[in-house]
Amino acid sequence: MAEKDNTGVLFKVTDKQSDKHPDMTGKCMVDGKKMEIAVWHNTSKDGKTKYCSLKFSEPFVKQTENNTTATSDEIPF
């Protein structure tokens, strides 16, 4: 998905558990760099205008035990 430059995809979040969680998430590619997208649906303070707020971030990479810098010998407890 989102393999063409300056394109992306969004999916509705079906298990949103908090207003702070995004309404939609997805992936895109911008200038050859893979990014993640989060979207929140909002309404202006006067209640007249609906809009979307977007956040772009680098893809989440889960660190494994092998990627950590400290070894078990270096932990002081």
Buried (B, 14 or more C-beta within 10 A) or exposed (E): EBEEEEEBEBEEBEEEEEEEEBBBBBBBBBEEEBBBBBBBEEEEEEEEEEEEEEEEEEEEEEEEEEEEEEEEEEEEE
